[in-house]
Amino acid sequence: MAEIKARFPIVLVGFLLLTIVISACAPPITEASAMDPVDAQKEEQTTSIDEPKKAPESDKPEENDKKVESEGDEAVGKSEQEAEDASSELGDNADLDGSGGSEDDGVLNPLTGLPVENTEWLYKRPIMVAISNFPPSAIPHSGESFAAHVFELFQGYGMTRNLAIFFGDYADQIGEILENRLADGTVPDQVIGPIRSGRVVFEDVKKLYPHALLITAGASSGVKAQLSNRVSVYGSNPDDINSTGVGADQLGSLADYEVNPEDFVALKFDASPPGNGEPAPFFRMIYNLYNQIGWEYSPEAGAYLRSHDKADGTGELFPETDRLTGTQLAFENVIVLWAQHRYVTPTVVEMNLVYVTDQKGILFRNGVMVPIKWSSRSGVFKIHDAEGNPIPLKPGKSFFEVVSYETTWDPDKMIVRFHEPPKGN
């Protein structure tokens, strides 16, 4: 197991000045004791806000945006024995310097396989942010291009919601962008967002990222009870459903919880393209007639570029940019994961993502596609072939499209067409 280099602080003076300047306009986040009384929240209403067929705009945010709470924070740090047990369970995967890079690569981010300049961030917990895709005005998102992993998850009525996982020196990278924007006077009041309410499946995803902090804009009472280690955020404008986000000054404090980066080493990385891949310059995801996504490989970027429709039923796709950078979202790996879905209510969908083995999937990387299997035995997410041999990702960011068992794949038309699970299943 490679030794992790000593941590050292890197202080960006410009970034500190920036956070002071914008702290007054950032939407607030507070944490309350689990013993504090919190008013019961109503179940989310199925209204025109969330109905993609009408491509609506709402003048009222969810009631959940008005709530602030913190739940289930764990004790900081882990015992030496716990760390040893975690590394033993991960086995050969527990090698931060051996995920497909060379000896000159230095310490690698275990979620991306890329070198990390500020290794201090590898000892800070991941933050997981629920990012809205509906109403259509929620797009473009802000800050999503800095996430190591993003999961797109079905939430009913043809809609999806993203769960973005930030880990590594993303705050330093965002800080550099904001310094430039400070110079030209265009500093945003949120750097990650817009944020929406929690979903039950977020807890499943969170189990794959030990000690991660979940950030949502509230949650219905039934869902809230099933989510742990969660913080709610306020919206900055009660009349704008898209006003809830994380400000630049909040990034460091939210992640300020010590973790062992070895706990996140499970995926393998290799820059060399797979030898058994089939050409895949473009493919389309159809969750609904009014919710379609395109992924097009860019040889120049070495990544798949994301496009999205405008929820108007035409299927016409437009580049999906990051509001923070102005550039199109690009991910080196796009992975389609088939998983069991089950309706609880029309807008509460459970998915079986943890402690499963040999599930179907497709990996898109380097402009080719490769059939895969994926497993999460012992809560450790792995991608492998039918014989259990690891299938490496390309070093870089990964986007996971999670689809139902009923979903179909048409290799001739290059279309993944989502099909809802049976009602009451």
C-alpha positions as CSV (number, residue, x, y, z in Angstrom):
1,M,0.0,0.0,0.0
2,A,1.5,3.3,-1.0
3,E,2.1,5.8,1.8
4,I,0.1,8.9,1.6
5,K,2.3,12.0,1.7
6,A,2.2,14.3,4.7
7,R,-0.6,16.8,4.6
8,F,0.2,20.4,4.1
9,P,-2.0,23.5,4.0
10,I,-2.1,25.7,1.0
11,V,-3.6,29.1,1.6
12,L,-4.8,31.1,-1.4
13,V,-4.9,34.7,-0.2
14,G,-7.1,35.7,-3.1
15,F,-9.6,33.0,-2.3
16,L,-9.8,34.1,1.3
17,L,-10.4,37.6,0.3
18,L,-13.0,36.4,-2.1
19,T,-15.0,34.5,0.5
20,I,-15.0,37.6,2.8
21,V,-16.4,39.7,-0.1
22,I,-19.2,37.3,-1.0
23,S,-20.0,35.8,2.5
24,A,-22.8,38.4,3.0
25,C,-24.7,37.2,-0.1
26,A,-24.3,33.5,0.3
27,P,-27.4,31.5,1.3
28,P,-27.1,30.5,4.9
29,I,-26.4,27.0,6.2
30,T,-26.8,26.2,9.9
31,E,-26.6,23.0,11.9
32,A,-28.9,22.2,14.8
33,S,-28.7,19.6,17.4
34,A,-30.6,16.4,16.7
35,M,-32.4,17.1,20.0
36,D,-33.8,20.5,18.8
37,P,-37.5,20.5,17.9
38,V,-38.1,20.7,14.2
39,D,-41.6,21.3,12.8
40,A,-43.0,18.4,10.8
41,Q,-42.7,18.9,7.1
42,K,-45.4,18.0,4.6
43,E,-45.0,15.5,1.9
44,E,-44.0,17.2,-1.4
45,Q,-47.0,17.9,-3.5
46,T,-47.1,16.6,-7.1
47,T,-47.9,19.9,-8.8
48,S,-47.0,21.8,-11.9
49,I,-43.6,22.5,-10.4
50,D,-42.5,19.0,-10.9
51,E,-44.5,18.0,-14.0
52,P,-42.1,17.9,-17.0
53,K,-44.9,17.5,-19.6
54,K,-45.9,21.1,-19.0
55,A,-42.4,22.5,-18.7
56,P,-43.7,24.7,-15.9
57,E,-42.1,27.5,-13.9
58,S,-43.1,27.9,-10.3
59,D,-43.3,31.1,-8.3
60,K,-43.1,29.3,-5.0
61,P,-40.2,27.2,-3.7
62,E,-40.7,24.0,-1.8
63,E,-41.7,24.4,1.8
64,N,-38.6,22.4,2.6
65,D,-36.4,25.3,1.5
66,K,-37.6,27.1,4.7
67,K,-36.2,24.5,7.0
68,V,-32.7,24.1,8.3
69,E,-31.4,21.1,10.2
70,S,-28.5,18.8,10.7
71,E,-28.8,15.1,11.4
72,G,-26.6,12.2,12.4
73,D,-23.1,13.8,12.3
74,E,-20.6,11.2,13.2
75,A,-17.6,11.6,15.6
76,V,-14.7,13.2,13.8
77,G,-12.0,10.8,12.7
78,K,-11.6,7.1,12.9
79,S,-9.6,4.9,15.2
80,E,-6.4,3.3,13.9
81,Q,-8.0,-0.1,14.1
82,E,-11.0,1.0,12.1
83,A,-8.7,2.4,9.4
84,E,-6.7,-0.8,9.3
85,D,-9.9,-2.8,9.0
86,A,-11.2,-0.6,6.1
87,S,-7.9,-1.0,4.2
88,S,-7.9,-4.8,4.8
89,E,-11.4,-5.0,3.4
90,L,-10.4,-3.1,0.3
91,G,-7.5,-5.3,-0.3
92,D,-5.4,-4.6,-3.4
93,N,-7.6,-1.6,-4.3
94,A,-6.2,0.3,-1.3
95,D,-3.4,1.9,-3.2
96,L,-3.6,5.6,-3.9
97,D,-0.5,5.6,-6.1
98,G,-1.4,2.4,-8.0
99,S,-4.7,3.1,-9.8
100,G,-3.3,3.2,-13.3
101,G,-0.9,6.2,-12.9
102,S,2.9,6.3,-13.0
103,E,5.2,6.9,-10.1
104,D,5.5,10.5,-11.2
105,D,1.8,11.1,-10.8
106,G,2.1,11.7,-7.1
107,V,-0.9,11.2,-4.8
108,L,-4.1,10.4,-6.7
109,N,-7.7,11.2,-6.0
110,P,-9.2,7.8,-5.4
111,L,-12.5,8.8,-7.1
112,T,-10.9,10.2,-10.3
113,G,-7.4,8.7,-10.6
114,L,-6.0,12.2,-11.1
115,P,-3.1,13.8,-9.2
116,V,-4.1,16.1,-6.3
117,E,-2.2,19.3,-5.8
118,N,-3.4,20.0,-2.3
119,T,-3.4,16.6,-0.5
120,E,-5.0,18.1,2.6
121,W,-8.4,17.9,0.8
122,L,-8.1,14.1,0.6
123,Y,-8.5,14.0,4.4
124,K,-11.8,16.0,4.3
125,R,-15.1,14.2,3.9
126,P,-17.0,14.1,0.6
127,I,-20.0,16.4,0.3
128,M,-23.0,15.2,-1.7
129,V,-25.3,17.8,-3.2
130,A,-28.8,17.2,-4.5
131,I,-29.1,19.2,-7.7
132,S,-32.3,20.0,-9.4
133,N,-33.1,19.2,-13.1
134,F,-36.7,20.4,-12.9
135,P,-38.3,22.8,-13.6
136,P,-36.3,23.4,-16.8
137,S,-35.1,26.8,-15.5
138,A,-32.9,24.8,-13.0
139,I,-30.5,24.2,-15.9
140,P,-27.7,25.3,-16.3
141,H,-26.4,24.1,-12.9
142,S,-23.6,25.7,-11.1
143,G,-20.4,24.0,-10.0
144,E,-21.3,20.5,-11.2
145,S,-18.2,20.3,-13.5
146,F,-16.1,20.2,-10.4
147,A,-17.8,17.0,-9.0
148,A,-15.7,13.8,-9.0
149,H,-18.9,11.7,-9.5
150,V,-22.5,12.6,-10.4
151,F,-25.4,10.2,-10.2
152,E,-28.6,10.9,-12.2
153,L,-31.5,9.3,-10.4
154,F,-35.2,8.8,-11.4
155,Q,-37.7,10.4,-9.1
156,G,-41.0,9.8,-10.8
157,Y,-43.1,11.3,-13.6
158,G,-40.2,11.1,-16.0
159,M,-38.1,13.4,-13.9
160,T,-34.6,13.0,-12.6
161,R,-32.5,14.6,-9.9
162,N,-28.7,14.6,-9.7
163,L,-26.5,13.8,-6.7
164,A,-23.1,15.3,-7.2
165,I,-20.2,14.1,-5.1
166,F,-17.4,16.5,-4.4
167,F,-14.1,15.2,-3.1
168,G,-10.5,16.3,-3.4
169,D,-9.2,19.8,-4.1
170,Y,-12.4,21.0,-5.8
171,A,-12.6,24.0,-3.5
172,D,-9.2,25.3,-4.6
173,Q,-10.2,24.8,-8.3
174,I,-13.5,26.7,-7.7
175,G,-11.5,29.4,-5.9
176,E,-9.4,30.0,-8.9
177,I,-12.5,30.4,-11.1
178,L,-14.1,32.8,-8.5
179,E,-10.9,34.9,-8.3
180,N,-11.2,35.6,-12.0
181,R,-14.9,36.4,-11.7
182,L,-14.2,38.7,-8.8
183,A,-11.8,40.6,-11.1
184,D,-14.5,41.2,-13.6
185,G,-17.3,41.8,-11.1
186,T,-19.4,38.8,-11.8
187,V,-19.2,36.8,-8.5
188,P,-22.3,34.5,-8.1
189,D,-24.1,34.1,-4.8
190,Q,-24.0,30.3,-5.2
191,V,-21.2,28.1,-6.5
192,I,-23.0,24.8,-6.3
193,G,-26.7,24.5,-7.1
194,P,-29.6,24.8,-7.5
195,I,-30.3,22.4,-4.6
196,R,-33.5,20.6,-4.1
197,S,-35.0,18.2,-1.5
198,G,-33.8,14.8,-0.4
199,R,-34.7,11.5,-1.9
200,V,-34.7,8.0,-0.3
201,V,-32.1,6.7,-2.8
202,F,-29.6,9.3,-1.7
203,E,-29.0,7.2,1.4
204,D,-28.0,4.2,-0.7
205,V,-25.5,6.3,-2.7
206,K,-24.1,7.8,0.5
207,K,-23.3,4.4,1.9
208,L,-20.8,4.0,-1.0
209,Y,-18.9,7.1,0.3
210,P,-18.1,6.7,4.0
211,H,-18.8,9.7,6.2
212,A,-20.1,11.8,3.3
213,L,-22.2,14.8,4.2
214,L,-25.5,15.1,2.3
215,I,-26.8,18.6,1.5
216,T,-30.4,19.0,0.5
217,A,-33.1,21.7,0.5
218,G,-35.1,19.9,3.1
219,A,-36.9,16.6,2.7
220,S,-40.4,15.4,3.3
221,S,-41.1,13.9,6.7
222,G,-41.1,10.3,5.5
223,V,-37.9,10.7,3.5
224,K,-36.1,12.8,6.1
225,A,-36.4,9.9,8.6
226,Q,-34.4,7.7,6.2
227,L,-31.6,10.1,5.5
228,S,-28.5,10.3,7.8
229,N,-25.8,12.9,8.2
230,R,-27.7,15.5,6.3
231,V,-27.7,19.3,6.3
232,S,-30.5,21.4,4.9
233,V,-30.0,24.8,3.3
234,Y,-32.1,27.9,2.9
235,G,-33.1,29.5,-0.4
236,S,-31.8,33.1,-0.8
237,N,-35.1,34.2,-2.5
238,P,-38.4,32.8,-1.2
239,D,-40.0,33.5,-4.6
240,D,-37.3,31.6,-6.6
241,I,-37.3,27.8,-6.4
242,N,-33.8,27.8,-7.9
243,S,-32.2,30.1,-5.4
244,T,-31.0,27.5,-2.9
245,G,-27.3,26.8,-3.2
246,V,-23.9,26.6,-1.5
247,G,-21.8,29.7,-1.3
248,A,-18.0,29.8,-1.8
249,D,-17.4,30.6,1.9
250,Q,-19.2,27.4,2.9
251,L,-17.2,24.9,1.0
252,G,-14.4,24.5,3.5
253,S,-16.6,24.3,6.6
254,L,-19.0,21.7,5.1
255,A,-16.1,19.4,4.3
256,D,-14.3,20.0,7.6
257,Y,-14.4,16.4,9.0
258,E,-11.4,14.1,9.0
259,V,-11.6,10.9,6.8
260,N,-9.2,8.3,5.6
261,P,-8.8,8.5,1.8
262,E,-8.0,4.8,1.7
263,D,-11.7,4.3,2.4
264,F,-12.6,5.6,-1.0
265,V,-10.2,3.4,-3.0
266,A,-12.2,0.8,-5.0
267,L,-12.2,1.9,-8.6
268,K,-9.4,1.2,-11.0
269,F,-8.1,3.6,-13.6
270,D,-6.0,3.3,-16.8
271,A,-5.4,5.9,-19.4
272,S,-5.2,3.3,-22.2
273,P,-8.4,2.8,-24.1
274,P,-10.0,-0.7,-23.7
275,G,-9.1,-3.1,-26.4
276,N,-12.6,-4.7,-26.6
277,G,-14.7,-1.5,-27.0
278,E,-17.2,-0.8,-29.7
279,P,-17.4,2.7,-31.3
280,A,-19.7,5.0,-29.4
281,P,-19.3,8.6,-30.5
282,F,-22.8,9.5,-29.3
283,F,-25.7,8.0,-27.4
284,R,-29.0,9.4,-26.1
285,M,-30.7,8.9,-22.7
286,I,-34.5,9.1,-22.9
287,Y,-36.1,9.2,-19.4
288,N,-39.3,10.7,-20.8
289,L,-40.5,12.5,-23.9
290,Y,-39.8,15.7,-22.0
291,N,-36.5,14.6,-20.4
292,Q,-33.8,13.6,-22.9
293,I,-30.0,13.8,-22.6
294,G,-27.3,13.4,-25.2
295,W,-23.7,12.4,-24.6
296,E,-21.2,13.1,-27.4
297,Y,-17.6,12.2,-27.3
298,S,-15.1,15.0,-28.0
299,P,-11.7,13.8,-29.0
300,E,-10.3,17.3,-28.3
301,A,-11.6,17.2,-24.7
302,G,-11.1,13.5,-24.3
303,A,-14.5,13.3,-22.6
304,Y,-18.2,13.0,-23.3
305,L,-20.0,16.3,-23.5
306,R,-23.5,16.5,-22.0
307,S,-26.5,18.0,-23.8
308,H,-30.1,18.4,-22.6
309,D,-33.5,19.1,-24.1
310,K,-35.7,21.9,-23.1
311,A,-38.6,19.7,-21.8
312,D,-40.7,20.7,-24.9
313,G,-41.2,17.3,-26.4
314,T,-39.1,18.0,-29.5
315,G,-36.1,16.0,-28.4
316,E,-33.8,18.8,-29.7
317,L,-30.6,18.8,-27.6
318,F,-28.7,21.9,-26.4
319,P,-25.2,22.0,-24.8
320,E,-25.5,21.8,-21.0
321,T,-23.1,24.3,-19.5
322,D,-21.8,25.0,-16.0
323,R,-23.1,28.4,-14.9
324,L,-20.0,28.9,-12.9
325,T,-17.5,28.4,-15.8
326,G,-19.7,28.9,-18.9
327,T,-18.3,25.7,-20.4
328,Q,-20.1,22.5,-21.4
329,L,-20.3,19.7,-18.9
330,A,-17.6,17.1,-19.8
331,F,-17.0,13.7,-18.1
332,E,-14.3,11.3,-19.1
333,N,-16.5,8.3,-18.1
334,V,-20.3,7.9,-18.5
335,I,-21.6,4.7,-16.9
336,V,-25.1,3.4,-17.3
337,L,-26.1,1.2,-14.3
338,W,-29.1,-1.1,-14.3
339,A,-30.6,-1.3,-10.8
340,Q,-33.9,-2.5,-9.3
341,H,-36.4,0.3,-8.8
342,R,-39.5,0.2,-6.7
343,Y,-42.3,2.8,-6.3
344,V,-43.2,3.7,-2.8
345,T,-45.3,6.7,-3.9
346,P,-45.5,8.5,-7.2
347,T,-42.5,10.7,-6.2
348,V,-40.7,8.3,-3.9
349,V,-38.7,5.6,-5.7
350,E,-36.4,3.2,-3.9
351,M,-33.4,1.7,-5.7
352,N,-31.3,-1.2,-4.8
353,L,-27.7,0.1,-5.1
354,V,-25.9,-1.4,-2.1
355,Y,-24.8,-4.9,-1.2
356,V,-25.6,-6.2,-4.7
357,T,-23.5,-8.2,-7.1
358,D,-23.1,-8.7,-10.9
359,Q,-25.5,-6.0,-12.0
360,K,-25.6,-5.0,-15.7
361,G,-24.0,-1.9,-17.0
362,I,-22.3,-0.1,-19.9
363,L,-19.1,2.0,-19.7
364,F,-18.6,4.8,-22.2
365,R,-15.0,6.1,-22.4
366,N,-12.5,7.2,-25.1
367,G,-15.3,7.2,-27.6
368,V,-16.1,3.5,-27.2
369,M,-18.5,1.4,-25.1
370,V,-17.8,-1.7,-23.0
371,P,-20.3,-4.0,-21.4
372,I,-19.6,-4.2,-17.6
373,K,-20.8,-5.7,-14.4
374,W,-21.0,-3.7,-11.2
375,S,-21.2,-4.7,-7.6
376,S,-21.4,-3.1,-4.2
377,R,-20.7,-6.0,-1.9
378,S,-19.7,-4.8,1.6
379,G,-20.7,-1.3,0.5
380,V,-17.7,-1.0,-1.8
381,F,-18.5,0.0,-5.4
382,K,-16.6,-1.9,-8.1
383,I,-16.8,-2.2,-11.9
384,H,-15.7,-5.5,-13.4
385,D,-16.2,-8.1,-16.1
386,A,-18.3,-11.3,-16.0
387,E,-15.3,-13.1,-14.4
388,G,-14.8,-10.5,-11.7
389,N,-11.7,-8.9,-13.2
390,P,-11.6,-5.1,-12.7
391,I,-12.5,-2.9,-15.7
392,P,-10.6,0.4,-15.4
393,L,-12.1,3.8,-15.9
394,K,-10.3,6.6,-17.7
395,P,-8.6,8.9,-15.2
396,G,-11.1,11.8,-14.8
397,K,-14.6,12.5,-13.6
398,S,-17.5,10.0,-13.9
399,F,-21.2,10.4,-14.5
400,F,-23.5,7.5,-13.6
401,E,-26.9,7.2,-15.3
402,V,-28.9,4.9,-13.0
403,V,-31.8,3.1,-14.8
404,S,-34.4,0.5,-14.0
405,Y,-34.3,-3.2,-14.8
406,E,-37.0,-2.5,-17.4
407,T,-34.9,0.0,-19.2
408,T,-33.8,-1.0,-22.8
409,W,-30.6,-0.4,-24.7
410,D,-30.8,-0.2,-28.6
411,P,-27.2,-0.5,-29.9
412,D,-28.3,0.3,-33.4
413,K,-29.9,3.6,-32.5
414,M,-27.5,4.2,-29.6
415,I,-30.5,4.9,-27.3
416,V,-31.0,4.0,-23.6
417,R,-34.7,4.3,-23.1
418,F,-35.9,4.4,-19.5
419,H,-39.0,2.4,-18.6
420,E,-40.7,2.8,-15.2
421,P,-40.9,-0.1,-12.8
422,P,-44.4,-1.5,-12.4
423,K,-46.6,0.5,-10.0
424,G,-46.9,-1.2,-6.7
425,N,-44.0,-3.5,-7.3
